[in-house]
């Protein structure tokens, strides 16, 4: 028999950031490992990252501060949510192709209610993409979770097209639910090649921060642009990334674009 629901939502103690999209190679690990975590480090916010991808385990192989936790069966999955609210931000990197499995367990065990009672609020990272596997799984999560969680839409032009995504019912639903959008800047192929070489030499994948000191000047600048651009966007939507924006100890320095210089159109370079 169900007990009466407590209508007063507890204060958010932890933001649980994750993506349960049933599609790979669209930037799920990238947004967390190369975007969110560097910004949390910059802002001096404590975090915990859990890698659940037993096939690739990129996150746990790259970041010493992360832990590996398999989710091959329901018991493994449920234990993920037994000890939360220990840090302000927890990141869970799930493997692809299992959205319906996750959602069914959330419903069956009323995991959202349990997290809510502990002051844990989920932010789901969805992706603006034309890939049917990604959009179908995102639509399932929106249908089941509704306004019980928050949403961030990630645009990743380097990985997929998304022009038609914003004409879908799903995009309209997310807009009504207050979803925020961030864009992953595309890195130069030169930068990606240099990171790939460094990773091959070390026989493991390098994060951008780890590889940066040994890269060429142009590649370093490219990564810094990537990280700064994402950091500024995350700071703009910080209320969906951290439990309390007062936790941000260091903010991005915003540089105003230079004022336009009025140059006589009739003058030519070198003309007297």
N, C-alpha and C positions, 0 to 999 in steps of 0.2 A: 504494500500500500504506500502510495506516495505521500510525503509530508508537505505541508503548505510551503510554497516558495517564498523565499525572502526577496522582497521587491527592491530592497536597498542594496545597490551594487557596492562591494567593498572597494577601497582605494587600490589602485593598480600598484603592485609592488615589483612586478616583473613583466617585461614585454618578451613574449616568445615569438621569435621571427622564424618563419619557415615557408617552404613551398612544397606542396604535394602534387605538383603537376605531373601528369603521365606522359612526359616527353623529355628526351635527353638532348644534350647539345644545344640548349637554347640560352644558357647563361645562368643557371640556378646557382651552381657553386661559385661562379665568377662574381656575381653580385654580392654574395656574402663574404667570400674570402678576400677578394680584391677591392671591394667597395665598402661594405658595412663595417667590417672589422677594422680596417685601417682608420676609418672615421671615428669609431669608438675609442681606439687607442689615442688618436689625436685629441679627442674631447675628454680624455681621462675618465671613461666610464667602464666599470667592471663588466666583463662578459664571460660567457661560457659557450663554447661551440661543441656540438655533438655530431659526429659523422656517423650516419646510419647506412651509407652506401657500401655494402659489402663487396661489390664488384670492382669499384674504382678507388674507394677510400682516399680520394685526393685531398680532402680537407685534413684528415688525421695524419696523412703521410707528410703534409706540408707544414702544418702548424703544430708546434709542440704543445701549445696551450689547449689544443682540442683533444677530445676523447672519442674513441670508437665504441659504438653501441649497436649491435645487430638488431634488426627488426624482422627476422625471418618468420616468427610466429606471434600469435596474439599476446602471449605472456611477455615476450621481449618488448613488444610495442607498448604495452601498458606500463611497464616499469620506467619508461621514459618520463612519465608524468607523475611519478610518486614523490619526487623531491624537487619541487620547483620553488620559486621565490627566494632562492639563495643569492642570486645576483640580479642586478637591474635588467640585464639583457641576456637572454638565452637564445642561441641559434641552433636549429636542428636542420641538418642537410639530409633529406630523405632520398632514396633511390627512385628512379622513374618507374612507371608502369604499374603502380600499386594504389592509385587513388581510391578506387572503390573499396579496397580492403581497409584502408585507413578510415574512410568515412563511415563504414559500417561499424567499426569498433568505437568510434566517437559516439555514434548514435546508441549502440547497444549498452555501452558502459557509462553514458552521460558524462563523458570526459570534460566537455566544456563547462558543465555545472561544477565539477570538482575543481577545475582550474580557477573558475570565477570565485569560488569560495575562498581560495588561497590568495586571491589578488593577482592572478596571472591572466593577462589579456593577450590573445594571439593576433599577430599581424601576418596575413597570408600574402606572399609575393606571387602574383600572377603575371603572365606575360602576354603582351600585345603581339599576337602572331596569327598567321593564317593556317598554322598546323592544326589539323582536326583533333589529334590526340590531346593537345594542350588546351584547346578551347572547350572540348567536351568535358574534360576533367575539371576545368575551371568552372564551367556552368554547373556541374554537380556540386562542387563545394559552395558556390553561391546559393544554390537551391537549399542545401541542407543547413548551412551555417548562418546565412542571412546577415542580420545586423549584430549577431553575437560575437563577431570578430571584425577586425579592420582589414583593409586591403590596400596594397601598393601594386600598381601596374608598371611593369618594367618593359621599356622599349629597347630592343637590341637590334639595331639596323644591320649589324655585321652578321647576325645569325639568321634572321628571318624577315620576311615582308609582313607588314601589319596594316596596310591601307584599308583592307576590307573589315578588319577587326572592329573599328570604331563605328561601323554601320550595323553591327549586330545587336540583338536584344541583350546579350550578355554585357556589352559595353555600356548600354543604357542603364542596366541594373546596377552595375558597379558605380556609375556616376551618381545615381540616386542614393547609394550606400556611402557616399563620401570618399570613394577611392581616390588616392593621390597617384601621380605619375612621375616616374624618373626615367631618364634615358642613359643607357650605357654608351659612352663615347667609343668610337671605333679606334683601335690602335693601329699604328703603321705596321705593315708586314715586316719591315726592318726590325722593329721592336720585338715582335713575336718570334722572329727567327733567332734573335740574339738570346732571348729567354729560353727557347727550345735547346739551343746549343749548350747553354750553361746547365740546364736541367739534365741533358744527356751526359755531360761530363761528370756531374755529381751523382748520376744514376737515380735521380728522384726529381719530382716536380718542384720548381722554385716558385715561391710567391713573388709578386712584383717587388715588394719591399726588400725581399732577400736578394733578388737578382740585381736590383737597381745599382748598388755600388760598383759592380763590375761591368756595367753596360757602357756603351758609347754615349757621348754627350747628347746626341739627338734622341737616342732611346730613353735616356733618363728624363729628358724634357717631356717626351711623349707620355711616359708613365705619370709624371707629376701633373700634367694636364688632365689625364684620365682621373687620377685620384682627387684632384682639386675640384673637378667638375662634379663628380659624384658626391663628394663631401658637402659641397654647397647645396646640392639638391636634398641630401639627407637632412641637413640642418634645417632646411625650409619645411620639411615634413616631420620634424623631430618628435612631435606629439604622437606619431604612430610608430616610432622607432624606440623610444625610451619611455619608461613609466612616468618620468617627471623631467621636464625640460630644465629644471633648476640643477639637475645633475651635470649638465654640460659645463665643464670648467674652462674650456678653451673653444673659442669660436673662430670661424673662417673670417679672414680679412677680405672684405669686399672692395675691389678696386674699380673705381668709376672708369667707364670708357673715355678715351680722350675726346675733347670737344672737336667738332669738325673745323678744319682750317679752310677758310674761304680763299681760294687761289684763283686769280683771274684766269678764266677759261681760254683767253686768247694767247696767254704766254706759253711758250715752248721751253722745254728743259734746255738751259744754256743760252736762251735768248737774252739779249741786252735790254 
